[in-house]
């Protein structure tokens, strides 16, 4: 049986890809979005956020 965490991660990834393809057609948002990371600079959460949001 498949690990539920792996299954959940796969489903979330598929939803993100599906959402990204539909979002390319829209003109929203019209201005920059600021994301504030509550963690220290250089940790894993900070690095992933920088890669995803760039």
mmCIF file as gemmi writes it, N, C-alpha and C atoms, coordinates in Angstrom:
data_model
loop_
_atom_site.group_PDB
_atom_site.id
_atom_site.type_symbol
_atom_site.label_atom_id
_atom_site.label_alt_id
_atom_site.label_comp_id
_atom_site.label_asym_id
_atom_site.label_entity_id
_atom_site.label_seq_id
_atom_site.pdbx_PDB_ins_code
_atom_site.Cartn_x
_atom_site.Cartn_y
_atom_site.Cartn_z
_atom_site.occupancy
_atom_site.B_iso_or_equiv
_atom_site.pdbx_formal_charge
_atom_site.auth_seq_id
_atom_site.auth_asym_id
_atom_site.pdbx_PDB_model_num
ATOM 1 N N . UNK Axp A 1 ? 0.835 -1.177 0 1 0 ? 1 A 1
ATOM 2 C CA . UNK Axp A 1 ? 0 0 0 1 0 ? 1 A 1
ATOM 3 C C . UNK Axp A 1 ? 0.884 1.246 0 1 0 ? 1 A 1
ATOM 4 N N . UNK Axp A 2 ? 0.435 2.273 -0.685 1 0 ? 2 A 1
ATOM 5 C CA . UNK Axp A 2 ? 1.207 3.503 -0.802 1 0 ? 2 A 1
ATOM 6 C C . UNK Axp A 2 ? 1.117 4.331 0.485 1 0 ? 2 A 1
ATOM 7 N N . UNK Axp A 3 ? 2.23 4.947 0.827 1 0 ? 3 A 1
ATOM 8 C CA . UNK Axp A 3 ? 2.292 5.802 2.003 1 0 ? 3 A 1
ATOM 9 C C . UNK Axp A 3 ? 1.349 7.002 1.807 1 0 ? 3 A 1
ATOM 10 N N . UNK Axp A 4 ? 0.47 7.3 2.767 1 0 ? 4 A 1
ATOM 11 C CA . UNK Axp A 4 ? -0.476 8.415 2.615 1 0 ? 4 A 1
ATOM 12 C C . UNK Axp A 4 ? 0.219 9.766 2.416 1 0 ? 4 A 1
ATOM 13 N N . UNK Axp A 5 ? 1.39 9.963 3.012 1 0 ? 5 A 1
ATOM 14 C CA . UNK Axp A 5 ? 2.106 11.236 2.83 1 0 ? 5 A 1
ATOM 15 C C . UNK Axp A 5 ? 2.57 11.402 1.386 1 0 ? 5 A 1
ATOM 16 N N . UNK Axp A 6 ? 3.044 10.325 0.797 1 0 ? 6 A 1
ATOM 17 C CA . UNK Axp A 6 ? 3.494 10.397 -0.601 1 0 ? 6 A 1
ATOM 18 C C . UNK Axp A 6 ? 2.306 10.66 -1.514 1 0 ? 6 A 1
ATOM 19 N N . UNK Axp A 7 ? 1.2 9.987 -1.255 1 0 ? 7 A 1
ATOM 20 C CA . UNK Axp A 7 ? -0.005 10.194 -2.049 1 0 ? 7 A 1
ATOM 21 C C . UNK Axp A 7 ? -0.494 11.634 -1.924 1 0 ? 7 A 1
ATOM 22 N N . UNK Axp A 8 ? -0.504 12.154 -0.701 1 0 ? 8 A 1
ATOM 23 C CA . UNK Axp A 8 ? -0.94 13.533 -0.466 1 0 ? 8 A 1
ATOM 24 C C . UNK Axp A 8 ? -0.022 14.521 -1.184 1 0 ? 8 A 1
ATOM 25 N N . UNK Axp A 9 ? 1.29 14.313 -1.093 1 0 ? 9 A 1
ATOM 26 C CA . UNK Axp A 9 ? 2.238 15.209 -1.758 1 0 ? 9 A 1
ATOM 27 C C . UNK Axp A 9 ? 2.046 15.178 -3.269 1 0 ? 9 A 1
ATOM 28 N N . UNK Axp A 10 ? 1.773 14.015 -3.819 1 0 ? 10 A 1
ATOM 29 C CA . UNK Axp A 10 ? 1.536 13.907 -5.26 1 0 ? 10 A 1
ATOM 30 C C . UNK Axp A 10 ? 0.271 14.631 -5.688 1 0 ? 10 A 1
ATOM 31 N N . UNK Axp A 11 ? -0.77 14.512 -4.89 1 0 ? 11 A 1
ATOM 32 C CA . UNK Axp A 11 ? -2.014 15.199 -5.222 1 0 ? 11 A 1
ATOM 33 C C . UNK Axp A 11 ? -1.854 16.713 -5.128 1 0 ? 11 A 1
ATOM 34 N N . UNK Axp A 12 ? -1.159 17.178 -4.109 1 0 ? 12 A 1
ATOM 35 C CA . UNK Axp A 12 ? -0.926 18.614 -3.967 1 0 ? 12 A 1
ATOM 36 C C . UNK Axp A 12 ? -0.098 19.127 -5.139 1 0 ? 12 A 1
ATOM 37 N N . UNK Axp A 13 ? 0.92 18.388 -5.523 1 0 ? 13 A 1
ATOM 38 C CA . UNK Axp A 13 ? 1.741 18.778 -6.671 1 0 ? 13 A 1
ATOM 39 C C . UNK Axp A 13 ? 0.931 18.852 -7.952 1 0 ? 13 A 1
ATOM 40 N N . UNK Axp A 14 ? 0.046 17.89 -8.163 1 0 ? 14 A 1
ATOM 41 C CA . UNK Axp A 14 ? -0.797 17.898 -9.357 1 0 ? 14 A 1
ATOM 42 C C . UNK Axp A 14 ? -1.741 19.097 -9.358 1 0 ? 14 A 1
ATOM 43 N N . UNK Axp A 15 ? -2.27 19.445 -8.193 1 0 ? 15 A 1
ATOM 44 C CA . UNK Axp A 15 ? -3.165 20.607 -8.114 1 0 ? 15 A 1
ATOM 45 C C . UNK Axp A 15 ? -2.41 21.909 -8.386 1 0 ? 15 A 1
ATOM 46 N N . UNK Axp A 16 ? -1.185 21.992 -7.908 1 0 ? 16 A 1
ATOM 47 C CA . UNK Axp A 16 ? -0.391 23.198 -8.158 1 0 ? 16 A 1
ATOM 48 C C . UNK Axp A 16 ? -0.111 23.348 -9.648 1 0 ? 16 A 1
ATOM 49 N N . UNK Axp A 17 ? 0.254 22.263 -10.308 1 0 ? 17 A 1
ATOM 50 C CA . UNK Axp A 17 ? 0.525 22.319 -11.748 1 0 ? 17 A 1
ATOM 51 C C . UNK Axp A 17 ? -0.743 22.673 -12.511 1 0 ? 17 A 1
ATOM 52 N N . UNK Axp A 18 ? -1.865 22.079 -12.132 1 0 ? 18 A 1
ATOM 53 C CA . UNK Axp A 18 ? -3.135 22.373 -12.804 1 0 ? 18 A 1
ATOM 54 C C . UNK Axp A 18 ? -3.537 23.828 -12.588 1 0 ? 18 A 1
ATOM 55 N N . UNK Axp A 19 ? -3.327 24.325 -11.398 1 0 ? 19 A 1
ATOM 56 C CA . UNK Axp A 19 ? -3.658 25.722 -11.105 1 0 ? 19 A 1
ATOM 57 C C . UNK Axp A 19 ? -2.747 26.692 -11.824 1 0 ? 19 A 1
ATOM 58 N N . UNK Axp A 20 ? -1.484 26.334 -11.978 1 0 ? 20 A 1
ATOM 59 C CA . UNK Axp A 20 ? -0.533 27.22 -12.647 1 0 ? 20 A 1
ATOM 60 C C . UNK Axp A 20 ? -0.862 27.361 -14.133 1 0 ? 20 A 1
ATOM 61 N N . UNK Axp A 21 ? -1.334 26.301 -14.757 1 0 ? 21 A 1
ATOM 62 C CA . UNK Axp A 21 ? -1.655 26.391 -16.18 1 0 ? 21 A 1
ATOM 63 C C . UNK Axp A 21 ? -2.885 27.268 -16.415 1 0 ? 21 A 1
ATOM 64 N N . UNK Axp A 22 ? -3.839 27.223 -15.505 1 0 ? 22 A 1
ATOM 65 C CA . UNK Axp A 22 ? -5.027 28.058 -15.631 1 0 ? 22 A 1
ATOM 66 C C . UNK Axp A 22 ? -4.762 29.498 -15.242 1 0 ? 22 A 1
ATOM 67 N N . UNK Axp A 23 ? -3.831 29.719 -14.348 1 0 ? 23 A 1
ATOM 68 C CA . UNK Axp A 23 ? -3.539 31.071 -13.879 1 0 ? 23 A 1
ATOM 69 C C . UNK Axp A 23 ? -2.791 31.891 -14.928 1 0 ? 23 A 1
ATOM 70 N N . UNK Axp A 24 ? -2.137 31.244 -15.862 1 0 ? 24 A 1
ATOM 71 C CA . UNK Axp A 24 ? -1.378 31.966 -16.877 1 0 ? 24 A 1
ATOM 72 C C . UNK Axp A 24 ? -2.299 32.751 -17.81 1 0 ? 24 A 1
ATOM 73 N N . UNK Axp A 25 ? -3.554 32.375 -17.89 1 0 ? 25 A 1
ATOM 74 C CA . UNK Axp A 25 ? -4.491 33.03 -18.783 1 0 ? 25 A 1
ATOM 75 C C . UNK Axp A 25 ? -5.098 34.296 -18.177 1 0 ? 25 A 1
ATOM 76 N N . UNK Axp A 26 ? -4.94 34.493 -16.874 1 0 ? 26 A 1
ATOM 77 C CA . UNK Axp A 26 ? -5.587 35.607 -16.203 1 0 ? 26 A 1
ATOM 78 C C . UNK Axp A 26 ? -4.632 36.79 -16.059 1 0 ? 26 A 1
ATOM 79 N N . UNK Axp A 27 ? -5.197 37.977 -15.917 1 0 ? 27 A 1
ATOM 80 C CA . UNK Axp A 27 ? -4.409 39.178 -15.703 1 0 ? 27 A 1
ATOM 81 C C . UNK Axp A 27 ? -4.426 39.595 -14.242 1 0 ? 27 A 1
ATOM 82 N N . UNK Axp A 28 ? -4.523 38.645 -13.35 1 0 ? 28 A 1
ATOM 83 C CA . UNK Axp A 28 ? -4.566 38.915 -11.928 1 0 ? 28 A 1
ATOM 84 C C . UNK Axp A 28 ? -3.372 38.276 -11.272 1 0 ? 28 A 1
ATOM 85 N N . UNK Axp A 29 ? -2.721 38.809 -10.354 1 0 ? 29 A 1
ATOM 86 C CA . UNK Axp A 29 ? -2.875 40.11 -9.722 1 0 ? 29 A 1
ATOM 87 C C . UNK Axp A 29 ? -2.268 41.212 -10.58 1 0 ? 29 A 1
ATOM 88 N N . UNK Axp A 30 ? -2.715 42.404 -10.376 1 0 ? 30 A 1
ATOM 89 C CA . UNK Axp A 30 ? -2.242 43.531 -11.177 1 0 ? 30 A 1
ATOM 90 C C . UNK Axp A 30 ? -1.028 44.214 -10.566 1 0 ? 30 A 1
ATOM 91 N N . UNK Axp A 31 ? -0.655 43.834 -9.347 1 0 ? 31 A 1
ATOM 92 C CA . UNK Axp A 31 ? 0.54 44.401 -8.72 1 0 ? 31 A 1
ATOM 93 C C . UNK Axp A 31 ? 1.296 43.308 -7.974 1 0 ? 31 A 1
ATOM 94 N N . UNK Axp A 32 ? 2.484 43.62 -7.508 1 0 ? 32 A 1
ATOM 95 C CA . UNK Axp A 32 ? 3.34 42.635 -6.856 1 0 ? 32 A 1
ATOM 96 C C . UNK Axp A 32 ? 2.719 42.136 -5.546 1 0 ? 32 A 1
ATOM 97 N N . UNK Axp A 33 ? 2.993 40.887 -5.217 1 0 ? 33 A 1
ATOM 98 C CA . UNK Axp A 33 ? 2.539 40.281 -3.977 1 0 ? 33 A 1
ATOM 99 C C . UNK Axp A 33 ? 3.748 40.13 -3.064 1 0 ? 33 A 1
ATOM 100 N N . UNK Axp A 34 ? 3.629 40.58 -1.819 1 0 ? 34 A 1
ATOM 101 C CA . UNK Axp A 34 ? 4.702 40.43 -0.837 1 0 ? 34 A 1
ATOM 102 C C . UNK Axp A 34 ? 4.429 39.213 0.024 1 0 ? 34 A 1
ATOM 103 N N . UNK Axp A 35 ? 5.447 38.385 0.188 1 0 ? 35 A 1
ATOM 104 C CA . UNK Axp A 35 ? 5.333 37.207 1.043 1 0 ? 35 A 1
ATOM 105 C C . UNK Axp A 35 ? 6.363 37.353 2.154 1 0 ? 35 A 1
ATOM 106 N N . UNK Axp A 36 ? 5.918 37.228 3.386 1 0 ? 36 A 1
ATOM 107 C CA . UNK Axp A 36 ? 6.803 37.367 4.54 1 0 ? 36 A 1
ATOM 108 C C . UNK Axp A 36 ? 7.012 35.993 5.16 1 0 ? 36 A 1
ATOM 109 N N . UNK Axp A 37 ? 8.268 35.577 5.243 1 0 ? 37 A 1
ATOM 110 C CA . UNK Axp A 37 ? 8.613 34.303 5.857 1 0 ? 37 A 1
ATOM 111 C C . UNK Axp A 37 ? 8.95 34.546 7.323 1 0 ? 37 A 1
ATOM 112 N N . UNK Axp A 38 ? 8.261 33.871 8.243 1 0 ? 38 A 1
ATOM 113 C CA . UNK Axp A 38 ? 8.515 34.108 9.666 1 0 ? 38 A 1
ATOM 114 C C . UNK Axp A 38 ? 9.745 33.376 10.195 1 0 ? 38 A 1
ATOM 115 N N . UNK Axp A 39 ? 10.529 32.783 9.309 1 0 ? 39 A 1
ATOM 116 C CA . UNK Axp A 39 ? 11.689 32.016 9.726 1 0 ? 39 A 1
ATOM 117 C C . UNK Axp A 39 ? 12.967 32.771 9.392 1 0 ? 39 A 1
ATOM 118 N N . UNK Axp A 40 ? 14.074 32.345 9.966 1 0 ? 40 A 1
ATOM 119 C CA . UNK Axp A 40 ? 15.35 33.007 9.733 1 0 ? 40 A 1
ATOM 120 C C . UNK Axp A 40 ? 15.816 32.796 8.301 1 0 ? 40 A 1
ATOM 121 N N . UNK Axp A 41 ? 16.603 33.726 7.82 1 0 ? 41 A 1
ATOM 122 C CA . UNK Axp A 41 ? 17.113 33.644 6.458 1 0 ? 41 A 1
ATOM 123 C C . UNK Axp A 41 ? 18.087 32.478 6.329 1 0 ? 41 A 1
ATOM 124 N N . UNK Axp A 42 ? 17.996 31.77 5.209 1 0 ? 42 A 1
ATOM 125 C CA . UNK Axp A 42 ? 18.927 30.694 4.921 1 0 ? 42 A 1
ATOM 126 C C . UNK Axp A 42 ? 18.45 29.309 5.307 1 0 ? 42 A 1
ATOM 127 N N . UNK Axp A 43 ? 17.327 29.177 6.001 1 0 ? 43 A 1
ATOM 128 C CA . UNK Axp A 43 ? 16.857 27.827 6.328 1 0 ? 43 A 1
ATOM 129 C C . UNK Axp A 43 ? 16.057 27.272 5.153 1 0 ? 43 A 1
ATOM 130 N N . UNK Axp A 44 ? 15.591 26.048 5.288 1 0 ? 44 A 1
ATOM 131 C CA . UNK Axp A 44 ? 14.912 25.376 4.179 1 0 ? 44 A 1
ATOM 132 C C . UNK Axp A 44 ? 13.634 26.101 3.744 1 0 ? 44 A 1
ATOM 133 N N . UNK Axp A 45 ? 12.854 26.596 4.688 1 0 ? 45 A 1
ATOM 134 C CA . UNK Axp A 45 ? 11.615 27.299 4.338 1 0 ? 45 A 1
ATOM 135 C C . UNK Axp A 45 ? 11.904 28.563 3.55 1 0 ? 45 A 1
ATOM 136 N N . UNK Axp A 46 ? 12.939 29.279 3.929 1 0 ? 46 A 1
ATOM 137 C CA . UNK Axp A 46 ? 13.328 30.496 3.233 1 0 ? 46 A 1
ATOM 138 C C . UNK Axp A 46 ? 13.788 30.182 1.81 1 0 ? 46 A 1
ATOM 139 N N . UNK Axp A 47 ? 14.621 29.172 1.656 1 0 ? 47 A 1
ATOM 140 C CA . UNK Axp A 47 ? 15.149 28.818 0.332 1 0 ? 47 A 1
ATOM 141 C C . UNK Axp A 47 ? 14.051 28.344 -0.616 1 0 ? 47 A 1
ATOM 142 N N . UNK Axp A 48 ? 13.156 27.498 -0.104 1 0 ? 48 A 1
ATOM 143 C CA . UNK Axp A 48 ? 12.062 27.011 -0.947 1 0 ? 48 A 1
ATOM 144 C C . UNK Axp A 48 ? 11.149 28.167 -1.344 1 0 ? 48 A 1
ATOM 145 N N . UNK Axp A 49 ? 10.862 29.039 -0.417 1 0 ? 49 A 1
ATOM 146 C CA . UNK Axp A 49 ? 10.03 30.21 -0.727 1 0 ? 49 A 1
ATOM 147 C C . UNK Axp A 49 ? 10.648 31.086 -1.791 1 0 ? 49 A 1
ATOM 148 N N . UNK Axp A 50 ? 11.949 31.295 -1.698 1 0 ? 50 A 1
ATOM 149 C CA . UNK Axp A 50 ? 12.634 32.131 -2.697 1 0 ? 50 A 1
ATOM 150 C C . UNK Axp A 50 ? 12.603 31.48 -4.077 1 0 ? 50 A 1
ATOM 151 N N . UNK Axp A 51 ? 12.771 30.168 -4.127 1 0 ? 51 A 1
ATOM 152 C CA . UNK Axp A 51 ? 12.764 29.471 -5.423 1 0 ? 51 A 1
ATOM 153 C C . UNK Axp A 51 ? 11.366 29.486 -6.026 1 0 ? 51 A 1
ATOM 154 N N . UNK Axp A 52 ? 10.355 29.186 -5.221 1 0 ? 52 A 1
ATOM 155 C CA . UNK Axp A 52 ? 8.987 29.095 -5.727 1 0 ? 52 A 1
ATOM 156 C C . UNK Axp A 52 ? 8.464 30.46 -6.154 1 0 ? 52 A 1
ATOM 157 N N . UNK Axp A 53 ? 8.791 31.503 -5.391 1 0 ? 53 A 1
ATOM 158 C CA . UNK Axp A 53 ? 8.245 32.818 -5.664 1 0 ? 53 A 1
ATOM 159 C C . UNK Axp A 53 ? 9.034 33.612 -6.687 1 0 ? 53 A 1
ATOM 160 N N . UNK Axp A 54 ? 10.155 33.113 -7.111 1 0 ? 54 A 1
ATOM 161 C CA . UNK Axp A 54 ? 10.973 33.874 -8.073 1 0 ? 54 A 1
ATOM 162 C C . UNK Axp A 54 ? 10.448 33.726 -9.467 1 0 ? 54 A 1
